[in-house]
Structure formats: structure tokens, C-alpha cells
Amino acid sequence: MSLQDTVSTWEQILETAQKNTSARRVRRPGQSPSTAPIPSSLHKLPPDTAPPVLIYRDTNSWCPFCERVWFALEEKGIPFETEFIDLSNKPKWYTDLVPTALVPAVKIEGELVYESKDILLALEERFRDTPPLLPENPEENAVTRQLVEDVETSGFLGVAYKFLREKTLDSQELTNSQAELEAKLDEIEQALAKYPGPFFVSTFSLVDIMYSPHLDRLAANLPVYRGYHIKGNERFPRINAWFEAIKKRPAYHRVRSDSTTNNLLLRRRFGLEAIANPLPLDTADSEAIEYRAEAAERLSDNREAAIGDILKNSGVQALAADGNTSAIKEAVDLHLRLLAEYLINGNDTPLLGGGTGGKDSRDPIVAAAGAITLAYVRNRICAPRDMSAGAATAFRAAVDKVLASIY
Ligand SMILES: N[C@@H](CCC(=O)N[C@@H](CS)C(=O)NCC(=O)O)C(=O)O
């Protein structure tokens, strides 16, 4: 019996995956991105009612400022729809509509608001019967509003991204730049000390949302591109406790990106060279059945687009020396099914190196096509554009395992 016969069909994989996760996305055939997230609160809307908020955001879901707005919408349970803007080719209607021409922008019941901070404040103002992200106590409310302003004006973001992304710094400038960042992180440490609990004020608030996408990106990228760690750094115990507290919020897990996405973005978008290995994949995420099933569900549901993309862009077609591209397509399909099956069944899956692979696994062209497919998809997926960050982590860990079994 060949491996083709032992690996489940896509329909079987999809059915099992969907039993183990409630995560679903809207398909957008022929468009980029090929799927869109479904807001967790959409079911609250009466049928045939338009959501009160329309968010304009970047097609790749890389933008930290868009993440702020999405985070707030999910925390407050406000139903919304998304319109994606290709930042490399912004449509004229968008640049005519939004004076800064930047994302994010929103329409709240038809009224345009732009600048992430102003959007967050407008959402607080307009949706008063949703969980508040500004404290009710007037004094604390004023402190919180000031802290929200401070995130933009304290110079933290400028200092942090200079240290992370500036390519021309010599070693003395790097040392100085690191010291500047540390001084800013010390200020954040002190701000976190002012109220009891892990957040900036006594409850989770807009201040946490303003910082979250940026601290996340810095914590993921500084170790790889600068050899500097915020997480686990004893100098910043409160920031570390804050990361732990943010991790407990379900909305955060819907909107965040995983550290691999963040690392790849810096290389692709800013051309940075890694000086250290990526952080290890989070095993809590990669082992969680909910995330594994979500990754398998995404792969199965989106398989046609995925296979098309692999055939077009991974170079795998070069293996079709005799022009037999259908055999290559079959090999790509087979290895993706094997990956999806591994995501669902873990070590019970008949992996190729285990000796149970049958004749297909020994065909060098099939094996090579499988290796190319897996190596390509590992870093092709992007969270939260294609799936949640937890699912993306499970996906990458499973790729590593299946890939290692090929030879
Ligand atoms: N201050 C703005 C910053 C927004 C921003 O910089 N957005 C970037 C994406 S991360 C953008 O739209 N870039 C497109 C461009 O610069 O043309 C906010 O808070 O909303």
C-alpha cells in the first residue's frame, strides 16, 4: 500500500479538524488576502444588519497600529467588517478619503476616524454599553488618558525602532541606542508600578492596547536582530508580568502575530540580517489541539489557493524534468495532507521516515517535492493574516517534524 492510500482525504481531514476547533474564516476567492477573520461578536448582530464599524487595514495584517484597533474591537465585542488596503498600491479612493493616507482608519456608523489613538478614543465614546477600556473613576480616567498620550509622545517608539531597525549604527551607536531603549523601558517599568495589578492602571485599558503590538514586536525581534532580550530580562520584572497578563486575554490571541511572522517581516520589509537564531517555537501553542486543529482546518479549507501558490512560487515545478507537472502537484498535495494529518493526529501519523511510508516515500522526486513544499509553506504563512498566531506556531512546529521525517 502506498502512502497515497494511507493518508486521509482532504474531506476527512477537514471534518476532523472542524470538530476540534471553532475557528473559521471568510473565503475571499481570487483576492489578497485569500481569507478574512470573522469578528468574534458578529453573531450578536441581528440578521441582515451591517456592522456598526468598518475598519480599513493592511492586506498582510502586519500593521501594529491596525492591531491596536482590532484588539479594542475584540475586547469590546463590537461587530465590524474589514476592508483591506494594499499599502504597496493604495487605491486612489482611499488616499482621497483619509487625509494621512495611512491605515488604520474606520467608519463608525458611517463617520470616518483615522489615527489609531483617535480611533480607540472614539470607540470608547461611541460604544458606552460595551466593556470600558477607560476607568470610570474620574481621576484614574484622566491618568489613563494622559498615559495614552504618553505612548505617542514619550519618544519610546522612536527610540525602540531606531535600535531595532537602523542599519547604519556602528558599535558605539548601538551601545548608546540600547542604553536609550533601556531608559525608556525603565520608565515603562515605573509606570507599571503605580497601580496594583499587572496593567498600567488598575484595570486592563487602552494604555495596554496602545503598547501591546509594539512591545510584542520588540520582544520577538530584538533577540534575533540585536541579541537583546526584554522577555526574561531581570531588569524588567513588571513588563514581564504584564506580558503574562496580556496573554490571558482571549482577544489578544485573536489579533496578535507570532514571533516568526514578526521576524520574517523585519527581514522582508526592512532587509535586516539576523544575528541570532529565532526564539524557539512556543510549545504550549504548538501542542494545543485547538491550535493544531485550526491550522489543519485552515490548510484544508484553503488548500486550492495554497497548492496554486506553491506550484507557482516555490520552485517545485523545476522538478518536473519530464514535463509531468501533475505528478508534482500530486506530491505537493500529498505532503500537505500529511502535514494536516500530523497536525490532527500527532505521532500516530504514518510519517515517511518511520518506514511505513510505502513506495511513494522512496521516490526521490516525490520526497524532494515534499521537502520544497514544506520548507516553502513553513515561512509563507503569516499570522494573523492566514490563521491565529497560536495556529501558525502549531503549523510551523508540525512542518519541522514532517520535514525532518522525509529524508
Ligand atoms: N500614527 C498612525 C500611524 C499609522 C501607520 O504608520 N500606518 C502604516 C502601516 S503600519 C501605513 O499606513 N503605512 C503606509 C504608508 O506609509 O504609506 C496611527 O497611529 O494610526
The ligand as a MOL file (V3000), in Angstrom:
LIG
                    3D

  0  0  0     0  0            999 V3000
M  V30 BEGIN CTAB
M  V30 COUNTS 20 19 0 0 0
M  V30 BEGIN ATOM
M  V30 1 N 0.1010 57.3730 13.6240 0
M  V30 2 C -0.5730 56.4080 12.7900 0
M  V30 3 C 0.4540 55.5040 12.1890 0
M  V30 4 C -0.1480 54.5620 11.1540 0
M  V30 5 C 0.9030 53.9660 10.2220 0
M  V30 6 O 2.0750 54.3290 10.2720 0
M  V30 7 N 0.4590 53.0640 9.3560 0
M  V30 8 C 1.3380 52.4670 8.3770 0
M  V30 9 C 1.2630 50.9460 8.4040 0
M  V30 10 S 1.9580 50.2680 9.8670 0
M  V30 11 C 0.8900 52.8850 6.9690 0
M  V30 12 O -0.2650 53.1310 6.7160 0
M  V30 13 N 1.8540 52.9370 6.0480 0
M  V30 14 C 1.5810 53.2170 4.6630 0
M  V30 15 C 2.3540 54.3800 4.1500 0
M  V30 16 O 3.2280 54.8780 4.8690 0
M  V30 17 O 2.0900 54.7950 3.0310 0
M  V30 18 C -1.5940 55.6500 13.6330 0
M  V30 19 O -1.3930 55.5450 14.8570 0
M  V30 20 O -2.6350 55.2140 13.0990 0
M  V30 END ATOM
M  V30 BEGIN BOND
M  V30 1 1 1 2
M  V30 2 1 2 3
M  V30 3 1 2 18
M  V30 4 1 3 4
M  V30 5 1 4 5
M  V30 6 2 5 6
M  V30 7 1 5 7
M  V30 8 1 7 8
M  V30 9 1 8 9
M  V30 10 1 8 11
M  V30 11 1 9 10
M  V30 12 2 11 12
M  V30 13 1 11 13
M  V30 14 1 13 14
M  V30 15 1 14 15
M  V30 16 2 15 16
M  V30 17 1 15 17
M  V30 18 2 18 19
M  V30 19 1 18 20
M  V30 END BOND
M  V30 END CTAB
M  END
